[in-house]
């Protein structure tokens, strides 16, 4: 079957990839000679601000920032990219002067959180795909950074640097934040150098933003611009309360800040950081082990709900936390640990932020009646070898889709790798493919994909999305 074009999933306006902007144009613009202009008339002198008003000193953030800014670093990432068709002999003969490789450079920010061990927190998207990363300290030193681990689904990455006389910030309890608290953002916007902006906490626990993975954001009106990603959000005591990660602007990230900035809370960043360091760069998440769907108005009426909200359980996997807790298909989950659950995505987001072994209290409606259930979350495999599912898939490795793609509306499983010369490769599968459907059974994610092979079909057909097109592939 010939591939047919696949419509774009979503037009994303969230500026999530702030670390990955090209700094060259900015630098060239700053270094360009100024054009001559007529001499301006002399301006009247402006008097200095008073140091005290009514006998009280004018408050200043300077003493606090003197402690904070040495712990905030600029992150410089380099990635070598092969030119398309560079390995094609005919292309090289026709275009001998076209470079076979180019270097992509991007800038972001980071925070030193452990001076003794040299650990630096930043965003995953700041260093994603980088071949080499360096950090520049506030005192001008530039140091090579070693990769420790990263988690794309929460956009947290940990690096390590080796140097003397480092300054670090301590992570405080971000759960204590309240709307209206004053906050300060420190980072390297647009690559112009360390910059400080201030504002208030506009909201906490913000989620539902397309394309940004698991979410529990602090929202702030402190200016956050491209290059601020991975930088520090601190309280007035100079304690780290969040890692700046994105802002929203309908005109795109390079249009700048309009007062809608988002930061990853310190408590979440601490949890991910600890796991990455302890588990060789891997994050292990707990799961209920179920599939669900949104509740529309018709379902709400049929299920005797007061309003169309919640996550309707459609499948419970054998041996899962949901099975042990007594959840059944047809149940509607309305809250988890007191947190309102309005949709399937809200439930997935809640699960993705919970540790293995975490205790979860569920508010459920079953046949219109309220029910309280308790679950202890279990680990779900993050990938399966193809031959564990079906011999016709031997050589392929299937993994969960990145959560940011799910937030953008995608579903299915990712072909993480395909061994050269394997049966899967001969059947037309390629690394990076997304399997969106199969005649083995319905599925939304990796556990569902695994469960669909309980009874493998005589003929196995996978519907695969690749490079904006979809095709049905017969597995032989």
VOFI-39292 format. One record per residue: residue in three letters; x, y, z of N, C-alpha, C in turn. Coordinates in steps of 0.05 Angstrom, whole numbers, plus 5000, padded with zeros to 4 digits. Layout:
% VOFI-39292
ALAXYZXYZXYZ;...
END
This chain:
% VOFI-39292
UNK501749765000500050005000501850255000;UNK501150454982502750694981502150875005;UNK504250985017503651175039501951405030;UNK500151495048498651735042499351945062;UNK499052195055499852415073498252405099;UNK499652455121498252465147498052755155;UNK495652845162495353125171497053175195;UNK498053425197499653505221497953465246;UNK499153345266497653285291496653535304;UNK498353735308497453975320499354205313;UNK498454445311500254675308500954765336;UNK503354685345504154745372505055035374;UNK504055175395504955455400506455475426;UNK506755265440508255275465511255265458;UNK512755455469515555475463517055295482;UNK517055035477518254845496521254825491;UNK522154865466524954815460526655065462;UNK526455205485527855455487530855435487;UNK531955205496534755175496535855145468;UNK534255065449535254995423535055205402;UNK535655455408535555655387538355725378;UNK538655795353541255855342542156125352;UNK544556125364545556375376547056545356;UNK547856435333549556585315548356845306;UNK545856835298544557075287544357285309;UNK543757205333543657395355546357525360;UNK548457355360551057455365551957655343;UNK551457575318552157755296550758015297;UNK548158005305546658255307547758435329;UNK548658315351549758475373552458595366;UNK553958445349556658535343556758715318;UNK554458745304554558915280555059195287;UNK556659345271557259625277554759795276;UNK554559985294552260155295552360355272;UNK550060415261549960615240550160895251;UNK551461065236551761345246549061485247;UNK548661655266546161795269546762075279;UNK545062265274545562545283545862545313;UNK547562725322548062755351545462835365;UNK544862705387542462765402542963005420;UNK540863155424541063385443541563285471;UNK543063435486543763355513541163325530;UNK541063105545538763055561539163165589;UNK537063245602537463345630538263115648;UNK539863175668540762965687538362855702;UNK538462595707536362465723537362415751;UNK535862495770536762455798536662165805;UNK538462075823538561795832536261735850;UNK535361475850533261395868534161425897;UNK532361485915533261515943533961245955;UNK535661245974536461005988534560936011;UNK532861126018530961076039528461246034;UNK526161146043523661286041522361276069;UNK521761506079520461516106522261396127;UNK524861416124526661316143527161016141;UNK525860876121526260596118527860536092;UNK529860356093531460296070529660186047;UNK530260266022528860165999529659875995;UNK527759685994528459405991529859355964;UNK531659155965533259085941533658785940;UNK533658675916534158385913537158335910;UNK538758535909541658505904543058325924;UNK542658345950544058165968543357875963;UNK540757815958539957545953541157445927;UNK541057605906542157525880545157485880;UNK546557625898549457585901550057295909;UNK548157165923548556885930547556695909;UNK545556785893544256605874545756585848;UNK546456815836547456825809550056655804;UNK551856625824554156455819553456155814;UNK551056075822550155795818548755745792;UNK548155965777546655935752548755955729;UNK548655765711550655745690549355765662;UNK550955835642550155825614550955555603;UNK549155435588549655165577549955195546;UNK552155085536552755105507552854825496;UNK551054755478550954485467551554485437;UNK553154285429553854255400552953985390;UNK551853985366550953735354551953725325;UNK553253505317554053465290551753335274;UNK550953455252548753365236549753295208;UNK549153055199549852965173548053095152;UNK549253205131547653315109546053095095;UNK543553145088541952945074543352855048;UNK543352605043544652485019547652495019;UNK548852555043551752585044553152325037;UNK551852095042553051835037552451745008;UNK551051904993550351824965552651914946;UNK554051724933556351804916555551984893;UNK553151944882552252124860551852404870;UNK550652434894550152694905552852834910;UNK554852694920557452814925558852894899;UNK558452744877559652814851558353064840;UNK555653084843554153314832554553564849;UNK554953534875555253764893557753724910;UNK560053734898562553684913563153884935;UNK562054124932562754334951560854354975;UNK558754184974556854184997557954035020;UNK558254165044559354015067557653775074;UNK559053555082557653315089556553325118;UNK557553505133556653545161556453835167;UNK554753895186554554175197554354155227;UNK555054365241554954375270552654555278;UNK550754435293548554595305549354675333;UNK549054925340549755015366547255135379;UNK546855085405544655195419545455285447;UNK543955475458544555585485542255545503;UNK542855505528540755485549541955565575;UNK540755475597541655535624541655285641;UNK542855305664542955085683543355185711;UNK543055005731543355085759545054875773;UNK547154965786548854795803547254735829;UNK546754485834545254415858546854245878;UNK549354185871551154035888554054115882;UNK555154295898557754405893559954195897;UNK559654015916561653805921561953615898;UNK559753515888559753325866559553445839;UNK558953705837558853845812556353785795;UNK554153715808551653655793550253905785;UNK549353905759548054135747545354035736;UNK543154175743540554125732540054305708;UNK538854195688537954355665535554205653;UNK534654305630532454175615533553965596;UNK532053755593532753545573532953675545;UNK531053845538531153955511533454145505;UNK534754235526537154405523539454245512;UNK539753995521542053835513541353595496;UNK538753575488537853345472539453315446;UNK540553075442542053025417544853145416;UNK545753275437548353405436550653205436;UNK552653265420555153115421557053215442;UNK556953465448558653585468557253815482;UNK557553835508556254045524558354175542;UNK558254435543559954585562558254785577;UNK559254865601557855065616559755295623;UNK558655525623560255765630559155875657;UNK560955895676560155995703559956295703;UNK558756405723558456695725561156835727;UNK563256695736565856815738567456795712;UNK566256695691567456685665568856415658;UNK569156235677570355975671568455805653;UNK569555675633568055495616569055205621;UNK567255025626567954755635566454555618;UNK567754325612566454105599564453975618;UNK562053915608560053785624559653495615;UNK559553315634559053035628556052975633;UNK554952815615552152745616551652525637;UNK549852575656549152375676546652225668;UNK544552365660542052245652539952455647;UNK537852385633535652575628533052425625;UNK530952575629528252455628526552635609;UNK526152555584524752725565521852785574;UNK520552605589517752645595517352855617;UNK519352915633519053145652520953365644;UNK522553325623524453525613526653605633;UNK527553405649529653455668532153295659;UNK534453425661536953295655539053365677;UNK540853185681542953225701545653205687;UNK547453395692550153395682552053405706;UNK554653365700556653375722559053525711;UNK560053715728562453865721564553825743;UNK567053855736569253835755570654105758;UNK570354225781571654485786571654545815;UNK573554725823573654815851571955065854;UNK571355115879570055365887567355415872;UNK565755195871563055225859561055315880;UNK559055465870556755545887554355385879;UNK552655315898550255155892547855265905;UNK545455205894542955275906541655035918;UNK540355075941538854855953535954855943;UNK534854615939532154585930530254595954;UNK528254775953526454795975523854655969;UNK521954655987519354525984517554685967;UNK517254605941515654765922512654725928;UNK511854525944509054485951508054715969;UNK509854855981509055075999508455335984;UNK509055335957508555575941505555645941;UNK504955905940502256005938502156205916;UNK499756225903499356425883499756695896;UNK501356865883501957125893504657155906;UNK506056925912508756935922510557065902;UNK512457225911514457345893516557145886;UNK517357155860519456975850521257125831;UNK523657005827525757135810526756915792;UNK526956985766528056795746530856885738;UNK532756695737535456765729536256565706;UNK537356675685538256505662539756665642;UNK539856555617541456675596539756715571;UNK537756895572535956925549537357035524;UNK536656905502537756985476540756985474;UNK542056855494544956835493546357095499;UNK545057295511546257555515547857565541;UNK547557365559548857365584546857335607;UNK547957295631546157245654544357475659;UNK541757415662539657615665537757535687;UNK536757735701534957685724532257825717;UNK530057685721527357805719525757725743;UNK523757875749522157815773519157825767;UNK517657695785514757695782513457555805;UNK511157445801509757295821508957025811;UNK508156845829507056595822504156645812;UNK503656575787500956625775499156395780;UNK500256145781498655905786500555685794;UNK499455485807501055245813499454995804;UNK500954775799499654535790498554555762;UNK499754725746498654775719499254525701;UNK497254435687497554205669495754245645;UNK495754055626494054075602495254235580;UNK497854295581499154445560500154255539;UNK499454295514500154115493503154095488;UNK504053845485506753795476508953825497;UNK508253815523510253865544510553635564;UNK509753395556510253165573508653165599;UNK509653025620508253025645508453305658;UNK506253405669506153685676505053725704;UNK506453905719505454005744506754275749;UNK506454455729508154695727507354905747;UNK509455065755509055325768508855525745;UNK506655675745506355895725507156155737;UNK508656315722509556575732509556785711;UNK509357035719509557255700512357375699;UNK514257255713517057335710517857265681;UNK519257445668519957415640521657165636;UNK520756985618522256745611522356745580;UNK524756755569525156775540526956555530;UNK527156515504529056315493531856345505;UNK532856125515535456125529535256115559;UNK532856185569532356165598531955875607;UNK531355695588530755415594532955295611;UNK532255165633534155035650535155215672;UNK534355465671535255665691533655645717;UNK534255815736533155795763530755975767;UNK528755865781526656035792526956015822;UNK527356245835527956245864525956415878;UNK525756365905524056535921525856755932;UNK524656925949526057155959528257085979;UNK528356835988530556736005532856635988;UNK532556635962534656525944534656225943;UNK532456095950532255805948530955725921;UNK531855505910530955415885528155285888;UNK526155405874523455305876522555185849;UNK524155225828523355115802525555145781;UNK525354985759527054995736525455115713;UNK526255345703524755475682524855295657;UNK522655265643522655075621521255175596;UNK519255355598517755435574516155685580;UNK515355815559513356025561511356005538;UNK509256155539507256135519507056405504;UNK507056385477506656615461505356525435;UNK502956615428501656515403503356575378;UNK505256765379506856825356509456665355;UNK509856475374512156305374514156395395;UNK516156215400518056255422519756505418;UNK520656555393522456775388521057045390;UNK518357045392516957305395517357415423;UNK518157245442518857335468516657285489;UNK516957405512515357345535512857535536;UNK510557415543508157575547507057525575;UNK508757435593507857395621506657125627;UNK507056925609506156655614508556465613;UNK509856445635512256275637511656035655;UNK513155815650512655565665515255455675;UNK515155345700517555225712516754965724;UNK518754775723518354505736518854535766;UNK516954455783517254495811519654355822;UNK520854465843523354355855522854075865;UNK520554015877520053745888520153535866;UNK518953595842519053415820521853385809;UNK523253615806525953615796527753445814;UNK527353475841529053325860528553025857;UNK526052945854525452655851526752545826;UNK526452685803527652585778530652585780;UNK531852795792534752815795535852585811;UNK534452525833535352305850535252035836;UNK533151995820532851745805535051725784;UNK535551935769537551935748540251875759;UNK540951985782543551935794543751645805;UNK541651555817541651285830541351055811;UNK539951105788539150885770540650895743;UNK543051005743544651015719543251155696;UNK541951385703540751555683537951475674;UNK536651295690534051195683531951275704;UNK529551345695527351415713525351185712;UNK524551085736522650865738520050985749;UNK517850945735515251055743513250835751;UNK511550915769509350735777507050765757;UNK505350555757503150555738500850395751;UNK498350485744496050335753495650085735;UNK496450105710496149875692493349845681;UNK492350055668489650055656489550235632;UNK487450205616486850385595484250525601;UNK484050775592481550925598480951105574;UNK478551235576477751425556476251655569;UNK475951875554474452105565471552045567;UNK470152195584467352165589465952395575;UNK464352345555462752555542459952565554;UNK458352745543455652795555453952545554;UNK454152395532452452155529453351935549;UNK455951905552456951705571456351795600;UNK456452045605455852145633452952075640;UNK451152115621448352045627447951745631;UNK449351585614449051295616450251195642;UNK452451325651453851235675452851365701;UNK450651535698449451665721451351855735;UNK452852005719454652205730453352485729;UNK454052655748452952925749453953105726;UNK456353045717457553205695459353035679;UNK459853115654461552955636464552995641;UNK465552855661468452875667469352615679;UNK472052575681473152335693474452165672;UNK475751945681477051755663475551495665;UNK474251415644472751165643474650935637;UNK474750745656476550505653475350325632;UNK477050265611476150095589477549825590;UNK479849805602481349555603483149555628;UNK483149335642484949305666486849075660;UNK489449125661491448915654491848715677;UNK492148465669492648255689495248315705;UNK495148265731497548295747498248585753;UNK496448765747497049055750496149155778;UNK496949405784496049535809493049575808;UNK491949635785489049675782487549425789;UNK488549195779487248935786487248885816;UNK489648925828489848885857488049065873;UNK487549315862485949505877482949455873;UNK482249275854479449215850478049385829;UNK479549535813478349695791477349505769;UNK475149585757473849425736473249605712;UNK473149485688472149645665469349745670;UNK468949995663466350125669466550315693;UNK468650285710469050475732469850745720;UNK469150955734470051225726471651345749;UNK474151405743475951525763475651835762;UNK474851945785474252235787476452385802;UNK477952245819480052385834482152185842;UNK484652275845486852105854488452265874;UNK488652155899490052295921488952575924;UNK486352605921485052855924485253045900;UNK486652965880487053135856484853065836;UNK483453265827481253235808482253115782;UNK480852905772481452775747479152825728;UNK479652985707477453065689477552905663;UNK479752765657480052645631482052415632;UNK482252265610484252065607487052175609;UNK487552405596490152535596490952615625;UNK488952715640489452805667490352565684;UNK489152325680489952085695492752005687;UNK493352005661496051925652498152115664;UNK497452375664499352575675499852515705;UNK497652455720497952395748499752155752;UNK499251935737500851695740503751745734;UNK504251905713507051945705508752095725;UNK507452215744508952365765509252215791;UNK508351955791508351795815510651595815;UNK511851535838513951335840512851055842;UNK514550865836513750585840513350535870;UNK511250395877510550345905508950565918;UNK508350785903506750995913503950915919;UNK502851005941500150935949498251145938;UNK496151055925494251235912491451175921;UNK490051385931487251365939485551455915;UNK483751285906482151345882479251395890;UNK478151615879475251665882473951565856;UNK472251365858471151225835468051235836;UNK466851235812463951185810463550915796;UNK462050745808461450485796458350455796;UNK457350445771454450425767453050655782;UNK454250885781453051125793453551165823;UNK454750965836455150975865458051045871;UNK458551215892461351285899462751055912;UNK465351035906467050815917469850925921;UNK471050855943473850925949475550675947;UNK477650685930479550465927482350565932;UNK484050375941486850445946488650265929;UNK490550385916492350235898495250295905;UNK496950095902499850125905501050095877;UNK502250305867503150305839505450115834;UNK505349985811507349795803508849895778;UNK511149785773512749865750511649725725;UNK511449875703510749755678513249755660;UNK513749545645516149545627515949785608;UNK518249915602518350145585518850055556;UNK519549805551520049705524519649405523;UNK519149305500518949015495520448945470;UNK521848715471523048605447520948485429;UNK521148515403519148425385518448125387;UNK520547965392520047675393518547595419;UNK518447785439516747725462513847745455;UNK513147895434510447935426509647735404;UNK511347715384510747545361513347505345;UNK513847255337516347195322516647355297;UNK514447445285514547605261515647885266;UNK515947955291517048215298519848195309;UNK521147965306523847915317525748125306;UNK527348245324529348445316528448725321;UNK525848765327524749025333524549065363;UNK524749305372524349375401522249595402;UNK520149545417517849735418517949875445;UNK517450135445517550295470515150485471;UNK514750595495512650795498513251045481;UNK511151165471511451425459512351635479;UNK514151825472514652045490512152185498;UNK511852255523509352375533508752635519;UNK510752785511510253035497508752995471;UNK509152755457507652695433504852625440;UNK504452485463501752425471500152675478;UNK501552865491500253115498499553275472;UNK500953215450500353345425498153195409;UNK497152975421494952835408495652565395;UNK498152475397498952225385498251995403;UNK498051755391497751515406499151285391;UNK499651065405501050845392503550775408;UNK505450635394507950555406510250625387;UNK512550675398514850755382516650515376;UNK517550495351519650305344522350425352;UNK523350335375525750455386528150375370;UNK528250125361530550035345529649795328;UNK531049755306530649515289533449415281;UNK533949165288536549045283536948995253;UNK539349065244539949035215539848735207;UNK538448685185538248415174536148245189;UNK534748355208532848205224530248165208;UNK528547985219525947935206524248185206;UNK524448345227522848595228523748785206;UNK526348805201527348985180526448885153;UNK526548615148525648505123522648555118;UNK521148585140518348645138517748935135;UNK519849095132519449385126519449575150;UNK519949475174519849645197522549795200;UNK522350045209524750215212524750345239;UNK527050395251527250535276526050815273;UNK524450895292523151155291520251135281;UNK519450905270516650875262514850885287;UNK512450975283510350965304508150775294;UNK507750565310505550385304503050495316;UNK501050565298498650695308496250505309;UNK496550265296494350075296495349805287;UNK493949585294494649315286492149145286;UNK492148945269489848765269489848565291;UNK491948575308492048395332490048485353;UNK489348745353487448845373487849145377;UNK485949265391486149555397488149605418;UNK489449835417491349925437491750225436;UNK492450335459493150625460496150665466;UNK497250475481499950515490501450245491;UNK503750235503505449995503504049765518;UNK502949795542501649575556499349465539;UNK497849635527495649545510496649395485;UNK498849495474500049355451500849075459;UNK502149055482503048785492500548605497;UNK498448715508496148545514494648455489;UNK494948605467493548535443494648285430;UNK497048195438498247955427497747705443;UNK495747715461494947475476494247245457;UNK492847315435492247125414493147245388;UNK495647185379496647305355494947215330;UNK494447405312492847335288494447175268;UNK492947025251494346865230495947045211;UNK494747275204496247475188496447725205;UNK498947825208499348055225499948305207;UNK498348505210498648755195498948985215;UNK501049145211501449385228501049635211;UNK499649825222499350085209501450265222;UNK503250365204505650505213505650795203;UNK506450975220506751255212509751305210;UNK510551425187513451475183513651735166;UNK515051935177515552175162513052315151;UNK510952315166508552455158506652295140;UNK507252045135505551865119504951615135;UNK502751475127502151225140501951005119;UNK502550765127502350535109501650285125;UNK500350095113499849835125501949635116;UNK503349515136505549325130504749045139;UNK504948855121504448575127506948445139;UNK506748335163508948205176509047905167;UNK511247815156511447545146513447385162;
END
